[in-house]
């Protein structure tokens, strides 16, 4: 099982809505607004590699307003 931080770039004006939708997704333990190149950071905990890929590609990336994601698996 692995955990990961997912950095999310969002279309202007949709950040609040996207944050609320990300928080509702299965497997997302935490999600916050951040400053910099990305708008939101989400924490996915205790997922298998295939679950992590599915949660990002079929969950987060499919939300309306998400432009780009960058996934950072946590190293134990």
PASEBA-1860 file (N, C-alpha, C; in nm, 3 decimals):
! residues 76
1> XXXXXXXX> 0.083/-0.118/0.000/0.000/0.000/0.000/0.088/0.124/0.000 ~ 0.045/0.224/-0.077/0.120/0.348/-0.085/0.028/0.467/-0.061 ~ 0.089/0.579/-0.031/0.018/0.706/-0.021/0.080/0.799/-0.124 ~ 0.009/0.905/-0.158/0.061/0.999/-0.258/0.001/1.137/-0.238 ~ 0.079/1.237/-0.279/0.030/1.374/-0.288/0.000/1.398/-0.435 ~ -0.116/1.457/-0.462/-0.153/1.487/-0.600/-0.169/1.639/-0.611 ~ -0.084/1.700/-0.694/-0.090/1.843/-0.720/-0.185/1.864/-0.837 ~ -0.277/1.959/-0.822/-0.383/1.976/-0.921/-0.386/2.121/-0.970
9> XXXXXXXX> -0.377/2.138/-1.101/-0.393/2.270/-1.162/-0.536/2.281/-1.212 ~ -0.600/2.393/-1.180/-0.743/2.410/-1.208/-0.765/2.533/-1.296 ~ -0.868/2.526/-1.381/-0.906/2.641/-1.462/-0.948/2.756/-1.371 ~ -0.913/2.880/-1.407/-0.948/2.995/-1.325/-1.098/3.002/-1.294 ~ -1.129/3.032/-1.169/-1.268/3.047/-1.127/-1.336/2.919/-1.083 ~ -1.273/2.804/-1.106/-1.336/2.676/-1.071/-1.269/2.609/-0.951 ~ -1.174/2.677/-0.889/-1.097/2.614/-0.782/-1.180/2.571/-0.663 ~ -1.274/2.651/-0.619/-1.356/2.615/-0.502/-1.441/2.491/-0.531
17> XXXXXXXX> -1.504/2.489/-0.649/-1.588/2.376/-0.685/-1.506/2.248/-0.698 ~ -1.389/2.259/-0.763/-1.303/2.142/-0.780/-1.255/2.091/-0.644 ~ -1.217/2.181/-0.554/-1.172/2.138/-0.421/-1.281/2.058/-0.351 ~ -1.404/2.106/-0.354/-1.514/2.035/-0.289/-1.538/1.898/-0.352 ~ -1.526/1.889/-0.484/-1.544/1.759/-0.552/-1.429/1.663/-0.519 ~ -1.307/1.714/-0.514/-1.192/1.630/-0.481/-1.209/1.571/-0.340 ~ -1.254/1.653/-0.246/-1.272/1.607/-0.109/-1.372/1.493/-0.098 ~ -1.466/1.485/-0.191/-1.570/1.381/-0.190/-1.523/1.248/-0.249
25> XXXXXXXX> -1.413/1.249/-0.322/-1.368/1.129/-0.392/-1.319/1.022/-0.296 ~ -1.351/0.899/-0.328/-1.307/0.785/-0.250/-1.155/0.778/-0.248 ~ -1.098/0.764/-0.131/-0.954/0.750/-0.118/-0.881/0.879/-0.090 ~ -0.948/0.994/-0.107/-0.885/1.122/-0.077/-0.901/1.149/0.072 ~ -0.788/1.150/0.143/-0.790/1.170/0.288/-0.796/1.318/0.324 ~ -0.729/1.402/0.244/-0.724/1.545/0.269/-0.709/1.618/0.136 ~ -0.752/1.744/0.132/-0.732/1.828/0.013/-0.735/1.974/0.058 ~ -0.644/2.054/0.001/-0.628/2.194/0.042/-0.594/2.281/-0.078
33> XXXXXXXX> -0.627/2.412/-0.066/-0.577/2.511/-0.162/-0.429/2.533/-0.131 ~ -0.348/2.554/-0.236/-0.207/2.588/-0.219/-0.173/2.702/-0.315 ~ -0.061/2.767/-0.289/-0.016/2.875/-0.377/0.102/2.825/-0.459 ~ 0.115/2.877/-0.580/0.226/2.838/-0.666/0.174/2.792/-0.801 ~ 0.245/2.700/-0.863/0.209/2.651/-0.995/0.082/2.567/-0.994 ~ 0.048/2.511/-0.879/-0.071/2.429/-0.866/-0.168/2.497/-0.771 ~ -0.295/2.459/-0.780/-0.401/2.525/-0.702/-0.448/2.443/-0.583 ~ -0.440/2.312/-0.595/-0.492/2.221/-0.492/-0.393/2.109/-0.472
41> XXXXXXXX> -0.381/2.065/-0.346/-0.305/1.944/-0.317/-0.399/1.847/-0.248 ~ -0.399/1.723/-0.296/-0.481/1.618/-0.237/-0.390/1.508/-0.185 ~ -0.432/1.446/-0.076/-0.356/1.336/-0.018/-0.438/1.209/-0.032 ~ -0.381/1.111/-0.100/-0.443/0.979/-0.112/-0.364/0.885/-0.024 ~ -0.432/0.811/0.063/-0.363/0.723/0.158/-0.400/0.577/0.136 ~ -0.302/0.491/0.162/-0.320/0.346/0.165/-0.388/0.289/0.041 ~ -0.334/0.320/-0.074/-0.387/0.268/-0.201/-0.284/0.174/-0.262 ~ -0.330/0.078/-0.339/-0.237/-0.003/-0.417/-0.195/0.081/-0.537
49> XXXXXXXX> -0.093/0.038/-0.610/-0.050/0.114/-0.727/-0.162/0.127/-0.829 ~ -0.236/0.019/-0.852/-0.346/0.026/-0.949/-0.460/0.113/-0.898 ~ -0.488/0.108/-0.768/-0.591/0.196/-0.711/-0.552/0.342/-0.725 ~ -0.426/0.371/-0.697/-0.378/0.509/-0.707/-0.394/0.560/-0.850 ~ -0.352/0.480/-0.946/-0.365/0.519/-1.087/-0.511/0.544/-1.123 ~ -0.599/0.456/-1.078/-0.742/0.470/-1.106/-0.800/0.595/-1.040 ~ -0.766/0.619/-0.913/-0.820/0.733/-0.839/-0.778/0.865/-0.902 ~ -0.657/0.870/-0.956/-0.610/0.993/-1.020/-0.668/1.005/-1.161
57> XXXXXXXX> -0.652/0.902/-1.243/-0.693/0.913/-1.384/-0.844/0.911/-1.404 ~ -0.915/0.830/-1.329/-1.060/0.819/-1.347/-1.138/0.902/-1.246 ~ -1.071/0.951/-1.143/-1.137/1.033/-1.042/-1.102/1.180/-1.057 ~ -0.984/1.217/-1.013/-0.943/1.358/-1.011/-0.937/1.418/-1.151 ~ -0.870/1.351/-1.243/-0.851/1.410/-1.377/-0.980/1.427/-1.455 ~ -1.082/1.354/-1.420/-1.209/1.363/-1.493/-1.301/1.474/-1.441 ~ -1.261/1.540/-1.332/-1.344/1.647/-1.279/-1.339/1.768/-1.372 ~ -1.454/1.829/-1.396/-1.460/1.947/-1.481/-1.379/2.059/-1.416
65> XXXXXXXX> -1.289/2.117/-1.493/-1.207/2.227/-1.444/-1.064/2.187/-1.413 ~ -1.035/2.057/-1.406/-0.898/2.012/-1.380/-0.819/2.019/-1.510 ~ -0.710/2.095/-1.507/-0.625/2.109/-1.625/-0.513/2.007/-1.628 ~ -0.451/1.986/-1.511/-0.330/1.904/-1.507/-0.312/1.851/-1.365 ~ -0.256/1.731/-1.354/-0.220/1.678/-1.223/-0.075/1.631/-1.225 ~ -0.017/1.627/-1.107/0.119/1.575/-1.090/0.116/1.492/-0.963 ~ 0.144/1.363/-0.974/0.132/1.272/-0.861/0.269/1.241/-0.802 ~ 0.279/1.254/-0.671/0.403/1.232/-0.598/0.382/1.118/-0.497
73> XXXX> 0.419/0.994/-0.533/0.407/0.883/-0.438/0.501/0.906/-0.320 ~ 0.455/0.872/-0.201/0.536/0.887/-0.080/0.628/0.767/-0.067 ~ 0.755/0.793/-0.040/0.855/0.687/-0.020/0.866/0.657/0.128 ~ 0.859/0.531/0.162/0.868/0.492/0.304/1.012/0.479/0.345
END
